[in-house]
C-alpha cells in the first residue's frame, strides 16, 4: 500500500515537459494560394501605377497588409531541391517543407498589423489554382446572393484604393472594376467553368489604355534603329578601311616592281 502510494507520489512529482503550443490557426492561410494572389495583386497595383495612380497604404491590396509577405521575403531557392530559411539559415528539400517550418518556428516574425491573407482574394483575382478548381466542378450550383455581396465588396475596395485620386484614379477604378469585380456573377462563373479566356489586364498609360506600352515600343524601336545605323556605319568603315589597305598594298607593289626593273 505504501509502495503504491510512493509510486503515485513519484509519478505526480515527475514534471513532464509542456507540449509545444500549436500555431494559432488565425495566423495561417493557404501559402500556395497566397503566392498566386500576391502576384495578381502586384499586377493590379502595377497597372494602376502605369496609369499614374499609386495606391494608398490603406488599400487592401497594398503589400503592408499581406500577413505572409515577411516570410516570403525570407525564402531563398538555392536550387530545384534546396530552399533556405533566411531567418535561421536552415535548408529544406522543397518549398513546402520550408513553409511548414515557417509555420512552426517563425510565426513571431510576422507583422502584427498585417492581417490579410491574400489567398482569400483568389476568387476576386482569379488565381490559377482557383480557376482549375472551378473548371473541375463543371456546372455546380451558384449562390447569386453571395456573389453579389462579393462584387460589392470588390467595388468598395477598388474605389477606396484608386477612385479618389482625380480623373486618372477614376479611370483606373473603372478598368479594375470591369476586370475583377463585374465578373463576380453567376453568368460569368458559368463562362469560366466552360473554359472562357480571362481578358488580359493591359497597362493604362497616361495617354489612355496601352499608353505606357506605346511609349515602351517607341523607345525600343528607336534603340533598334540606332543599333542598325551603328552596324551599318561600322560595316562601311570596315569596308572602306579594307579597300584603302588593299589599294595601298597595290601601290607599294607597283613602286617596288618599277624599282627592281630600273635597277
Secondary structure, 3 states (H helix, E strand, C coil): CHHHHHHHHHHHHCCCCCCCCCCCHHHCCCHHHHHHHHHHHHHHHHHHHHCCCCCCCCCCCCHHHECCHHHHCCEEEEECCEEEECCCCCEECCHHHHHHHHHHHCHHHCCCCCCECHHHHHHHHCCHHHHHHHHHHCCCCCCHHHHHHHHHHHHHHHHHHHHCCHHHHHHHHHHHHHHHHCCCCHHHHHHHHCCCCCCCCCCEECCEECHHHHHHHHHHHHHHHHHHHHHHHHHHHHHHHHHHHHHHHHHHHHHHHHHHHHC
